[in-house]
């Protein structure tokens, strides 16, 4: 394309936008990275080379003509993204919080020159921790010294709940209420789990194109949260909302930090466009995308669980620690969702959960609002199977069925969270028939206990190097429309219009092609019209701009129910009512009131879907690699409107999960069986369920095959080799120790019979 045609394209776009003075939002079916305009300046972010310190100066000596460096001092207004959920700086202007934090933006016409100049930027730091400057401050009210820990507490959010009769009784000094309960349990297990699953994304990296046409700012970016972007630009650039024209470009990723961090990226580019009076384009590199947008910091969950001899849960004590990175506006919601997922599936007589989110010197941890629960289910489902293994006489499948929390709306205050998981019983019954889980679990469990791997013994090598097998089981739910969210639980709505030709227009943000197809089929059936007569309109006036992030409108459960209600409203059109006729429906206040945020109890979700899965694998001791023999999924997700699309969604989710279980590697599955439970309920979430059940099933199967505990995910490619090698070393040491004991016994035969009994007792208890 010539410079002249590029310029004309740019002018045409501007003219079309400026004609629509009432419309400041445009949805484009283009990737921003594919858009090119004449006289464009390119941009690179100047990042902090240290994770801690105070910036003294940032400079670029002898900067060439036509190149610019802008920092926090060049932001005309507020140098922060201010939301009800937290504040994040546009550019760091004082204390650096993490390695790679944005300090400025470098702009120029040639990208290679920019990279060369990027290395020459001179940044001077004061390495004295900022906390030390506050050590001598005194509180004026009491004259006492203020500790820097109080001013700079790393805790970003917290939540704790306690439930059960033990908390109403007095306990001895130094003992917690749960201690007495654990003393009465026949089996108690304590274990910690680390989760940092980060599904690989190969979509377009984030970025933006910004330019000014007079007073109007024109933006091209794959934003997910339009309202947040507009507000941030208004505050930082001190311009009116009416002067911001947003082109929302094509986007294939609606998760991770892109939900909120895109507003910061766009504002950085807009500052450069304002100062240079030219079009500026910034596109993250793949390294930047993975380091700052798609990075999930590990969360650690520690479980202590006690059961009685019949397998009933008597006590659950859980501690959740979340590394939120340097900033995370959604820290509180992450904790709340983790607690609900931990306690929502099984019911125990006594429950204690403490959750904390801590700031660290890591980049902001990704917030994937659709996959928050998966970490809780990974820890808890592993733990449930382990306690069955420890108790020996309890089957994991029956144990789960015995302890499910079956919600009954008529019974109030019997459990903090009312989540309907009744379909899980049916899911497990179906899974039991299809997987032969109980027989395989018992057989593999017995085999792993009796297995001794010893490469140094040629006599047993062939026997010991047969494939090692294991099978894992997981159950989970996925909540749609969390009422406790400050962002997602407030203004969900959908609007439909019955046009003069009796066609129907759905007014909504752009949704995925599969959801478009589902919506069109639904409206077509309900209104008795052709599929081609249903259209989706994504043009909004500024006053009607969607207030919520885009992924809210992809919530199939909530939006399908609202769409059904809109169709009912159009069908009951009064006589004499003129067309077009518009109907808008929102989530009812009555439904939302079932959740009490103050007491943190009630019904937290609009709807829930449930699932159960088994993963069966075998490990080849020659190659030290695992091979998944089969995965069986049983899903209860309400009415399946498009079975082909549903199966495609599930298969794609399975591939993504398997690609992230092992670092820098992908696991293949030979046989994947998907079973949908028949239901007339509203459609519910589907793809996200896979992230809740596959990881725990996989690690359980691998743990059983290796006869050890895999408590961390993702694992490394060398994990299996190291585990088998360590077991070989331990076995060799035990064998050597045993031989030495036999010699000692033979030497002292007849002299010290008691020592013989001691040695044999050690062998029987595994202390040799």
N, C-alpha and C positions, 0 to 999 in steps of 0.2 A: 504494500500500500504506500502511495506517495505521500510526501509531507502535506501537499495541498489537500488531498482527500482526507487525510487524518484530521487536519484542521477543520475541514468542512463537517466531518462527522461530529467533532467536538462541539462546533457551533450549533449544529442541528439538535444535538441532545440538550444543550443549554436552552435553545429557543423553545423546544417542546416543554421543558420543565418550567420555564419562566411564564409560558402561556397559562399553565395550570397554577395560578396563584393560590388557589385553595388547596392544592395537593402538593405536599412537601415530601412525599414518599413514593418511590417507584420501585417495583420489583422487576429485576432483569434476569433473563435466562442466560447470562454470560458469567464466566469467571472473571474476577477483577484482574487477574494476572494476564488475561488475554487482551485486555484493553490497552491501547497505545495511542497517545496523543503527541502532537508536535510540541517542541520546546519543553519536554518533560524533564524535570530534575529527579534524579534517583536519590534514595536515602539509605543510610545505615545507622543502626543504633550504637552509640558509644556506651559501653557497659563497664561496670566496676570490675577492676582486676583483683579486688580483694573482697572477702565476705564480711569484713568488719572494719570500721574506722570512720573518721569525720572528714568530709571533703573540704580541703582548703582552697583549691583552685583547679579549674579545667581550662586548658588553653591549647591552641594549635598554632605554633609559630610559623610565619611565612606561608600562610594559607593562600593558595592561588586565587586569582580572580575568577569569579563565578562559582566559588565553593563557599559553603557557610557551615558554621557550627552553632547550634542553638542549645541552650540549657534551661534550667528551671527559671532563671532570671528573665528569659524571653517569653514566658507564659504571661499574657496580659492580665488574666484573672486568677482564679483559684487553681493552684497547682495540685489538685487532688480530684479523684473520682469519689464523690460523696454520695453514698447510698444509705438507706435505713439499716443495711446489714454491715456497714463498715466503710472506712476511708482508706484509699490507696493513692500514693503520690503518682503524678504523671511522670515527673523526673525527680530523682533523688536530689535534694538540695542541701543535705546536712549529713545526718548519720546514715551510713550504708547498712543495709539489712541483710544482703546476701550477695554471693558471687554472681556477677552478671546483671546486677540491677541497673536499669536504664539511668544514665547520667545526662545524656544529651542525644541529639540527632545531627548527623553529618550529611550535608546535602550538596549535590553537584551533578554535572551533566554526564560524567563518564564513570561507570561502575568500577572499572579496574583502578582508576585513580583514587576513587573513594576508599577502596580496600587498602591502598598504599597509605593514604592519609590517616586512616583509622589506626594504624600501628604507630603513628607519630604523635597522636594526641597525648599531651603531657598532663597527668593527673597527680596532684599532690595531696597526700592524706596525712591526717593526724591519727596515728595508730593507738593513741590513748583511748581506752573504752569510754564511751560517753557516760557510763554509769559512775565513773570515778569523779566526774565534775560535780556530782550531786551528793557526794559522801559527807560534805561539811554543812549541808543545809539543815536547819532546825525548824521544827514545827512551831509556829508562832503561838499556837493555843496552849501547848504544854512545855515548850522549850526543849523537848527531846530531839535527839538527832534522828533525821529521816534516813532510813536505809535505802540504798539504791534499788534493792530487790523489791521494795514496795512500789517504787515509781516505775520500774521496768519489769514487772512481773511477766513471765513468758506465757502465762495462762490466758488464752483468748476466750475460752468458753468452758462451761461445765454444766453437768446435769447428773443428778443422782435420784434413785428411787429405792424405797424399801417397802416390802409387803410381806405380811404373814404374822402369825400369832407370836413368834419369838420376839418381835419388836415391842410388844406390849408388856413384856415381863422384865423384871429386874434381873440384872446379871452381876456376877461377882466382879470386883474391881480388877481391871486389866483384861477382862474378857469381853469379846464382842457378843452381841445377841446370837450370832450364827454359830459361835463355837460350841455351845451346848447341843445344838441340833446336829452338827457334824459328829459329835461324840456318840450319838445314838444311831448313826447310819452304819449299815453293814458294809458298804463300799463307798470310799471317798477317793476322788481323783482330782489332782491339781495339775494344770498344764497351761503353757503360754503359746500363742500363735501369732505369727507375723504375716501381714497381708499387704502386698503392694502390686496387685495385678494391674497391668497397664496394656490393654489391647492395642496392637500396632495399628496406626492410621497412616495411610499413604495418600490422603487427600491433599488438596491445595493448601499450602501453608498460609497462615493468616497474614493480613496486611491491608493496605488501603491506598487509594488515590484521592487526593484532595486538590481543589483549585478554587480560586475566588473569581467571581464575575461581578465586579463592583462590590456591593456589600453582601452579596449572596455567596455562601460557602456550598460548594457542590462536592459530595462525598460518594465514592464508589467503594463498597466494602461488604464482605459476607457477614454482616452483623446478625446476631441472633436475638439481641435485646434492644430494639429500636428506641424505646422510651429512655432507657438508661444512657444510650449513646447521645441522644439529642440533649438531655439534661447536662451531661458532662461537657459537651461542646459549648453549651450556653454559658456555663459557669467559668470554664477555663479561658474562652476567647472573648467573653463579655459581649456576645452578640445575641440578638433576639432569635427566639425559636423559629419565627416566621422567615428568617433569612438562611435557614439551613435546609438544603435540598438533599435528601438521602436516597441514593440508589442502592438498594439492597441486592447485591449480586448473588449468583448461584453459590450454594453451599452444600457440601456433602457430609459435613461433620457438625453435629449439633450438641456436642458434649464437651467435656474437659473445660479448661479455663477460658475457652472462647466465649462462653456465656457472658462473662463480665470483662475480661482482659482486652477484648477487642475495642472497647470504648477508650481505653488508655492508648492503644496503638493508633487509633484514628486521630485522637487529640494531639498526639505527638506529631503526626504528619500534618495536621491542620495548622499547628503553630508554625511549622516550616513554610507552608503555603502562604500563610498570612504575612510572614516576614519577607519572603522572596517575591511575592506577587506572581508566582508561577505555579504550574501544575507540579505536584510532588508525588512520587510513587515509592512506597516502601513495601517490600515483600520479604517476609521472614525466610531464612534458609531452613533447610530440613533439620539442621543441628539445632537452630534456635527454636524451631517448632517443638522438637522433642524435649528440649531442656527447659523451656519456659511455658509452654502451652499444654503439652501432653505428659506432664510429669506428676505421678502419684507418689507422694511420700508414704513410707510404711506406717501402718497402724498396728498396734500391739494389743491383743486381747488375752487376758488371763482369766481362766475359768477354774473355779473350785466347786465341785458338784458332789452331792451325797445322795445315795438311794438306799431304800430298805431291801430286805431279802427278797421281796416280791417284785422288785424293779420299779417301785414308785419313787418319783422325785420328791425328796424331802427338803433339799436346800440347794440353792444356786447363788454363788457369789461371784460377780463378774467385775473386772476392772478393765476399762477401755482407755487407751492412750493414743491420741491422734497427733501426728506430726503435721501441722497445718501449713508449714513453710513460713516465710516471713510475713505474708498477709493472706487472709482468706475471709472474705465477707460472709461466707456461708458456713463458718465454723460451727455455730450453734445448731444449724439444721443438720449438719453431718452427725453430730453427737445424738441429737434427738432421734434421727432415723436409725442409727446403730442400736440404740437402746430398745426401740420398738421391735426391730427385727430380732434382737436377742431374746426378748421376753414374749414375743407375740405368738410363737408356734407351740411351745410346750408350757404346761402349767405345773408349778411346784408349790409346796406348802409354804415355803419361805424364800423370799427373793431379795437380793441386794445387788444393785448395779450402780457403779460409779464411772462416769465418763468425763474425760478432760481433753481439751484441745490445746496444744502448746505451740507457741511461735518458735521457730528455729532459724538458723542461718542458711536454710535451703530456699530455693525459689518457691513461690506460692504453689501449694499443692493443688493439683487439678481437682475440680469439683465436678464429678459426673453425676448429676442429680438423678439420673435414671439407674445408676448402678451402686448407689451408696450402700444398699443392704447386703451386697455380695460378701463384703468383708466379715460381717457378723455371722452370716450363714456358713462361711468357710470355717470359722473357728468353732462354732457351736455344733455343726454336724459332725466334724471330726471328733469333737469331744464326746458326743453322744455314743458314737461307735466304740471309742476307746474305753469308756466306762463299762460297756457291755463285755468287751474283751477281758477287762480286769475282773469283772464279776463272774465270768466264765459260763455260768448257767443261763445267761439272758441272751435272747436273740435280738439283734438290732432292729429288725423290722417290727416285731411284736412290742418291743420296748417303746418305739416311737408311737405306735397306735395306742398304747396304754396311757401315754402321757400327753397326747395332743390336747391343746386347749380348745374345746368345742364351745364356741360362743353361742349363747342363748340370749336374745334381746330382752326377754322377759326377766332374766336374772341380772340384777344390777349389783355393782360393787363386789363382784366375786373375783375380779381380776382387773388389773389396771387398764389393759388394752382389749377392746372388743374387736377381734378380727376373725372373720368367718373362714375357718379352714376345714369345714366339715367334709369337703370333697376330697381331702387328702386320704381319708380312709379308703375311698373307692380307688383312688390313684394307686395306693399301696397294694390293694387286693389285685388290681390288674397287673401291676409290676411283679408281684409275687408269682403269678402264673407264667408271665412271659420270660422272666429272667432266671427262674429256678434259684433265686438268691439264697434262700436258707440253706439248701444243700451245699451249694458252692462255697458259701461263707464258712460253714463248719469244716468242710474238707480242706480248703485253703488255709484256714486258721490252724488246723491240726498239722498240716504239712509244714507250715512256716515254723512252728514250734519245734518240730523234730528235725529240721534241716540244719546241717552243719557244713559250712563251706570251708574247705581247706585245700588250697591249691598245691600245697607242698606234699600232699599224700596222693601218689599215683593210684593207689588201690581204690580210693573212693572218688577220684576225680570225675569219672564219667557219671557216677550216680549223683554226685553233688552238683554237677553242672547241667542238669536238666532244667528246662524253663521254670522260672519262679513265677507263680501266679497269684493274683489277688483280685478281690472284687470290693467295690465301695458303693455305699447307699447314701443318698441325700434327699431331704425334703425341704421345701421352701415355699414362701408366698411372695407376691409382688404387689405392692399397694399402688393404686392409681388415685391421683388427686389428693395429696397430703394436705389436710386442713390446717396443720400447724405451721405451714410455710408462710413466711412474710411476703414471698414473691409469688408462689404458685397457688396458694389457696384462697385468693381473694376475688379475682374478677374474671373467672372463666365464663365466657359466653360465646354463643354462635348466633348468627343472624341469617335468615332466609327471606327471599322475596318471590312471591308468586307474580310473574310478569303478565302483561296484557294478553300474550299469546299462550298463557297457561304453562309456560316453561318455568323452571325454578332456578334461581341464582343463590348460591351459598356464598356469603360474605365472610371471608376468612383469610388469615395469613397463608402463604403457600405451604402445602403439606406434601408429603411424599406421594409418588405416583400410586403406590398400593393403597394408601388411605383415600386418595381421590377416587379410585375405582370402587372401593367399599362404600364411600359416601354416595356416589352416583347410583350404585345398585340399590342402596337402601332407600333413597328418595324416590327412585323410579318405581320400586315395589309399593311403597307406602302411598304415593300420589297417583299411581296408575298411569304414568307417562313413560315415554321412551327414555332410554339411557342418554341419548344424544340431546335431550331437552333439559338436562341438568348441567349447569355450568358453575364454575368457581370464580368469584371476583375477588381479586386481591388489591384493588385500588382503594386507598383510604384518604379521607380528608385528615388534616392534622388533628382536629378535635376527636376523630374516631380512631386514631392510631392505636394499634394493639398495645396495651400497657404491659403485657407479660412477654417473657422470652418465647421465641418461636416454638420450642419443643413442647410447650403447653398445648398448643393446637394440634400436635401430633398424638395427643393422649387419646387413644382410640376409645377407651372406656367412658371417660367423661363426655367427650365431644359427640360420640354416637348417641348417647342418651339424650343430650341436649338437642341434637339434630332430629331425633324421633319426636321430641316434644314440639319442635318447630313445625314439623309436618302435620302433627295433630292440630296445631293452631291454624294452619292454612286450610286443612280439610273442613274445619268448622267455621269457614268464612260466612259471615252473616249475609242474608239476602240484601241486595242493594249496595253492598260494599264494592267500591270501585277498585280497579286494578291499576297499577301494581299495589300489592298488599304485603307489608313487611312484618315478620314475626321475629322477635329476639327472645332467647331463653338463657337464663343464668342458673348456676348451681343454687339450689334453694337454701335459704338461710337456716331452715330447720335441719337440713342434713349437716351443715357446718356446725351447728350448735351441739351436735352429738359429741364433739371433741372439745374438751376443756383444757386450754393451754395453761391456765393457772395451776390446776392440780395435775396437769400432764397425765390425763386419763380420759377414757372414753373410746369412741370410734374414730381412729385417726385418718381413715381412707374412704374415699368415695366408693371404691370397689377393690376387690382383691382377686388375683388369679393364683392358682396353686400348681405345684408340680412335684414329681418324684422321679428319681433317676438312679440307674446303676451304671457303673463303668467297670468293665472287666478287662484286665490287661495281663500281659506276661513279660517278664524280663529275661533277656538272653544273656547269660553270664559270660559268653564268649565276646560279645560286642558291647556289653554293658549298656544296652539300649532297651527301652520299653516299647512294646507294641500293643496298642489298644485293640483288643479282639472285638469288642462290641460296646455300644452305648445304647441303652433303652431309656426313652423319655416318655413319661405319661403326663400330659398337661391338661389342666382344667381351666380353660380361659373363656368360659361363657360360650355364646353362639359364634361359631366359625362362619363368617360371612363369605370368605373366599379361601377354600381349603388349599388350593394350589399356592396362593400368595403366602398363606400361613406357614406351609411346609418350607417354602423358600426362605422365609424370614428365620425360621428355626435353624435350618441347615447353615445359613450364613452366620448366625450367632455362634453355632457350634464351632465352625471354622475359626472364627475370631478368638474364641476362648482357647481353643487348642493351640493357637499360634502364640499365646501369651503365657502358657503354663511353664514353659522352659525358656530361659533367656537365650536369645539369638538362635532359636530353633523352632520348628513346627512339628507337632505330632499329628499323625494321620490316624483316622479310624477306619477299620475295615468294614464294619457293619453298623449302620445307624438306623435305629427303629424309632419312629415317632408315632405316638398314639394320642389322639385327641379324645377327651371324654365328651360324650354328648351332653348338651345343656341348652336350655332356652334362656339363660341369663344374658344380660347385656355383654357384648364383647369386652374383654379385658386385656391388659398388657400381655405380650407374648414373648418377644425376643429377649427382654431383660431377664426373664425367669432363668434362661440358660446360664447366665453369669452367676446365678445364685445356687445352682445345683451341680454343675460340672466340676468346678475346682475342688470342692470337698470330696466328691465321689472319686475323683482321680487320685488325690493324695491318700485317701483311705486304702484304695486298691494297691497303690505303690507301697504304702507302709506295711500292708499285710504280706505282699510279695517279698519284701526285703526284711521282714520281721524287725522293724524299727519304727520310729515315729518321724514322719515328715510333717513338720509343723510350720513350714514357711513356704510361701509362694510369691513369685515364681522360683522354681528350683534352677540349678545350673546343670549344664550337660555332664559335668564331672560328679554330680551328686551320687548317682548310682554306683559308679566306679569306686568312689571313696567309701561308700557305705559297705560294699562287698569287701573291699580291701581291709577296712577297719575290722570287719567281722572275722576275716581270715587271721588278722594279727591277734585279735582277742582269743580266738580259738587256739592259735598256736601257743600263746602265753598260758592259757588254761591247761593245755595238754602238757606243756613243759612243767608247769607247777604240779600237775597231777603225778607225773613221773618222779619228780623230786620227793613228793609225799610218799609214794609207794616205796622208794628207796629208804626213806626215813622210817617207815613202818617196819620194813624188812630188817633194818639194822637194829631197831629197838624191840623186835619181836620177843615176847615173853618177859621183857623188862618193864614196859610201860603200856599196859593194855588200854589205859585210859586215853593216851594220845591217839591211838587208832580210832577210838570212838569219836574223838573230836574232829579228826580229819574227815571221817565218813560223814559226820553231821554237816561239815562245811560243804562237802560235795553235794549233799542233798538239798541244801538251801541256796546253792549257786554262788557261794562265797569263796570258791577255790581260787 
